[in-house]
Amino acid sequence: MASIIDPGARSRSEHERSHCYPVAVVWQPVAGVLLAGLASAFLVWEATAWYGMELAAATHTWLFLWLAGAAFYMIQSALLNWIGMPAMAIAECLY
């Protein structure tokens, strides 16, 4: 109610939420790109170690998978932010 009367007044929870938001904006894409890199490295390792596949350019394969995974993550995050969802719940897919 105080914000209606005085637009400059904010509650403590609103201030804390606005203070933490830029940190999440910075670290969420970083974590997503790193996770995509780890997942793509695991896929290349799995193909060579478990299945015995011969990869002519394993580093190029890893970089391509990393680029594809990072692009998918960024597009998915952009679409979720566009429709107003902060994130996608993984638990909903399990049921």
Secondary structure, DSSP 8 states (H G I E B T S, - for coil): -HHHH-TT---HHHHHHHHHHHHHHHHHHHHHHHHHHHHHHHHHHHHHHTS----TTHHHHHHHHHHHHHHHHHHHHHHHHHTT-S---SHHHH-
